[in-house]
Amino acid sequence: MSRQSSSLLWPKKTELVGLRLQLQPLQNVSLYPQYAIGLHAWFLDQVRQDNPDLSAYLHDEEAEKPFTLSAL
């Protein structure tokens, strides 16, 4: 039985990664106008589950963020 990991492994020389998710609702819903705040928190939590130090750096660093999240 093989073990599947949910972690993504990037080569050490990886400089840029882009992920595009296409979402389709299961039912008609309305989004909270500031839903992007929750999306940002979700993203950082996903990073934290794999790399807590990186998540803290991404959250706390006052310089330009090395990631972006766009609205739906």
N, CA, C and O of each residue as an XYZ file, in Angstrom:
288
protein
N       0.838     -1.177      0.000
C       0.000      0.000      0.000
C       0.885      1.242      0.000
O       1.751      1.384      0.863
N       0.679      2.128     -0.946
C       1.511      3.334     -1.012
C       0.866      4.462     -0.220
O      -0.357      4.572     -0.135
N       1.708      5.280      0.348
C       1.243      6.421      1.129
C       1.200      7.647      0.231
O       2.200      8.003     -0.392
N       0.047      8.289      0.165
C      -0.078      9.504     -0.618
C       0.074     10.698      0.298
O      -0.492     10.731      1.390
N       0.828     11.666     -0.142
C       1.038     12.873      0.643
C       0.307     14.031     -0.008
O       0.271     14.144     -1.233
N      -0.272     14.889      0.813
C      -0.946     16.067      0.275
C       0.039     17.221      0.093
O      -0.327     18.261     -0.456
N       1.267     17.056      0.541
C       2.269     18.109      0.409
C       2.749     18.220     -1.032
O       2.900     17.221     -1.736
N       2.979     19.430     -1.441
C       3.559     19.677     -2.753
C       5.051     19.861     -2.568
O       5.479     20.620     -1.698
N       5.830     19.193     -3.357
C       7.281     19.315     -3.269
C       7.781     20.094     -4.473
O       7.572     19.686     -5.616
N       8.437     21.207     -4.218
C       8.976     22.035     -5.283
C      10.490     21.874     -5.291
O      11.107     21.780     -4.230
N      11.096     21.842     -6.475
C      12.554     21.811     -6.543
C      13.135     23.038     -5.835
O      12.517     24.103     -5.835
N      14.305     22.897     -5.241
C      14.920     23.991     -4.480
C      15.145     25.249     -5.320
O      15.184     26.349     -4.770
N      15.291     25.113     -6.623
C      15.544     26.268     -7.477
C      14.253     26.889     -8.023
O      14.314     27.761     -8.890
N      13.113     26.463     -7.540
C      11.842     27.025     -7.995
C      11.758     28.486     -7.587
O      11.947     28.826     -6.419
N      11.476     29.346     -8.552
C      11.381     30.768     -8.269
C       9.961     31.297     -8.364
O       9.622     32.273     -7.696
N       9.128     30.672     -9.180
C       7.790     31.193     -9.383
C       6.830     30.030     -9.589
O       7.075     29.137    -10.401
N       5.755     30.056     -8.855
C       4.722     29.040     -8.981
C       3.395     29.765     -9.079
O       3.125     30.671     -8.291
N       2.579     29.387    -10.017
C       1.249     29.961    -10.140
C       0.215     28.859    -10.065
O       0.345     27.829    -10.727
N      -0.794     29.071     -9.274
C      -1.895     28.130     -9.170
C      -3.176     28.861     -9.525
O      -3.434     29.956     -9.026
N      -3.959     28.266    -10.370
C      -5.239     28.853    -10.749
C      -6.312     27.831    -10.433
O      -6.284     26.709    -10.940
N      -7.248     28.219     -9.603
C      -8.337     27.337     -9.222
C      -9.617     27.806     -9.895
O      -9.945     28.992     -9.865
N     -10.318     26.895    -10.487
C     -11.598     27.224    -11.098
C     -12.674     26.610    -10.211
O     -12.727     25.394    -10.031
N     -13.528     27.465     -9.660
C     -14.532     27.031     -8.708
C     -15.920     27.117     -9.308
O     -16.213     28.005    -10.109
N     -16.763     26.191     -8.914
C     -18.154     26.215     -9.344
C     -19.017     25.929     -8.118
O     -18.835     24.901     -7.466
N     -19.949     26.819     -7.794
C     -20.772     26.602     -6.601
C     -21.724     25.422     -6.780
O     -22.187     25.142     -7.886
N     -22.001     24.748     -5.690
C     -22.951     23.640     -5.702
C     -24.388     24.143     -5.637
O     -25.323     23.426     -5.994
N     -24.556     25.379     -5.177
C     -25.880     25.983     -5.099
C     -25.726     27.500     -5.177
O     -24.615     28.016     -5.053
N     -26.820     28.207     -5.379
C     -26.779     29.667     -5.416
C     -26.506     30.197     -4.015
O     -27.214     29.865     -3.064
N     -25.487     31.010     -3.901
C     -25.118     31.602     -2.623
C     -24.645     33.033     -2.841
O     -24.352     33.442     -3.964
N     -24.578     33.772     -1.766
C     -24.006     35.114     -1.800
C     -22.724     35.100     -0.988
O     -22.641     34.450      0.055
N     -21.741     35.814     -1.471
C     -20.479     35.928     -0.749
C     -20.494     37.164      0.133
O     -21.005     38.216     -0.252
N     -19.925     37.020      1.322
C     -19.709     38.157      2.208
C     -18.793     39.131      1.463
O     -17.786     38.709      0.894
N     -19.122     40.417      1.457
C     -18.328     41.371      0.659
C     -16.818     41.336      0.943
O     -16.023     41.559      0.030
N     -16.414     41.063      2.180
C     -14.999     41.016      2.516
C     -14.498     39.571      2.601
O     -13.652     39.263      3.440
N     -15.007     38.690      1.751
C     -14.623     37.273      1.792
C     -13.132     37.081      1.536
O     -12.565     36.069      1.950
N     -12.493     38.022      0.869
C     -11.068     37.877      0.554
C     -10.217     37.824      1.829
O      -9.132     37.243      1.817
N     -10.693     38.420      2.924
C      -9.983     38.337      4.203
C      -9.929     36.884      4.650
O      -8.885     36.400      5.085
N     -11.058     36.192      4.542
C     -11.106     34.767      4.885
C     -10.269     33.936      3.933
O      -9.633     32.970      4.354
N     -10.258     34.293      2.655
C      -9.446     33.585      1.668
C      -7.965     33.713      2.006
O      -7.215     32.742      1.905
N      -7.552     34.892      2.401
C      -6.168     35.139      2.801
C      -5.810     34.289      4.024
O      -4.743     33.677      4.071
N      -6.712     34.257      5.013
C      -6.482     33.456      6.218
C      -6.420     31.966      5.874
O      -5.587     31.239      6.415
N      -7.293     31.516      4.982
C      -7.288     30.107      4.568
C      -5.953     29.753      3.917
O      -5.371     28.712      4.217
N      -5.469     30.621      3.024
C      -4.209     30.379      2.330
C      -3.060     30.244      3.328
O      -2.274     29.299      3.253
N      -2.966     31.184      4.255
C      -1.883     31.134      5.237
C      -1.996     29.894      6.132
O      -0.980     29.341      6.554
N      -3.222     29.459      6.421
C      -3.398     28.257      7.223
C      -2.941     27.023      6.448
O      -2.358     26.111      7.034
N      -3.196     26.983      5.147
C      -2.728     25.860      4.332
C      -1.205     25.795      4.338
O      -0.624     24.715      4.446
N      -0.565     26.951      4.221
C       0.899     27.005      4.281
C       1.371     26.576      5.670
O       2.329     25.812      5.789
N       0.706     27.062      6.718
C       1.084     26.750      8.096
C       1.061     25.254      8.374
O       1.911     24.747      9.105
N       0.104     24.549      7.803
C       0.002     23.117      8.039
C       1.227     22.360      7.532
O       1.573     21.305      8.063
N       1.875     22.896      6.513
C       3.061     22.249      5.954
C       4.353     22.891      6.443
O       5.363     22.212      6.625
N       4.314     24.226      6.656
C       5.537     24.948      7.015
C       5.174     26.151      7.893
O       4.998     27.258      7.384
N       5.062     25.938      9.210
C       4.669     27.031     10.116
C       5.578     28.260     10.056
O       5.096     29.388     10.156
N       6.877     28.053      9.895
C       7.800     29.191      9.835
C       7.546     30.045      8.600
O       7.568     31.274      8.676
N       7.304     29.402      7.465
C       7.017     30.146      6.237
C       5.702     30.900      6.374
O       5.607     32.052      5.951
N       4.707     30.284      6.947
C       3.418     30.948      7.142
C       3.577     32.190      8.010
O       3.020     33.241      7.696
N       4.335     32.075      9.101
C       4.570     33.221      9.982
C       5.309     34.324      9.239
O       4.982     35.502      9.384
N       6.301     33.946      8.447
C       7.049     34.932      7.659
C       6.118     35.658      6.677
O       6.149     36.884      6.574
N       5.294     34.888      5.962
C       4.386     35.490      4.983
C       3.390     36.427      5.660
O       3.016     37.454      5.095
N       2.970     36.078      6.848
C       1.991     36.899      7.567
C       2.628     38.132      8.198
O       2.074     39.229      8.122
N       3.787     37.953      8.817
C       4.368     39.013      9.645
C       5.288     39.977      8.917
O       5.435     41.126      9.333
N       5.903     39.528      7.845
C       6.882     40.369      7.143
C       6.208     41.640      6.635
O       5.142     41.583      6.022
N       6.831     42.778      6.891
C       6.256     44.058      6.488
C       6.654     44.476      5.070
O       6.151     45.471      4.549
N       7.548     43.724      4.458
C       7.964     44.029      3.079
C       6.871     43.561      2.115
O       5.848     43.014      2.528
N       7.107     43.785      0.848
C       6.179     43.337     -0.189
C       5.966     41.830     -0.078
O       6.927     41.078      0.087
N       4.725     41.389     -0.166
C       4.401     39.969     -0.024
C       4.779     39.206     -1.290
O       4.539     39.684     -2.399
N       5.370     38.024     -1.130
C       5.773     37.226     -2.302
C       4.631     36.366     -2.849
O       4.877     35.365     -3.522
N       3.390     36.750     -2.565
C       2.244     36.016     -3.083
C       1.102     37.007     -3.292
O       1.111     38.117     -2.759
N       0.141     36.586     -4.064
C      -1.041     37.412     -4.274
C      -2.265     36.511     -4.352
O      -2.184     35.372     -4.814
N      -3.376     37.023     -3.905
C      -4.652     36.327     -3.997
C      -5.620     37.303     -4.672
O      -5.725     38.461     -4.266
N      -6.310     36.838     -5.683
C      -7.246     37.722     -6.362
C      -8.669     37.326     -6.037
O      -8.960     36.176     -5.710
N      -9.544     38.302     -6.135
C     -10.964     38.078     -5.861
C     -11.591     37.213     -6.944
O     -11.103     37.136     -8.072
N     -12.668     36.575     -6.573
C     -13.404     35.757     -7.545
C     -14.128     36.635     -8.523
O     -14.805     36.132     -9.421
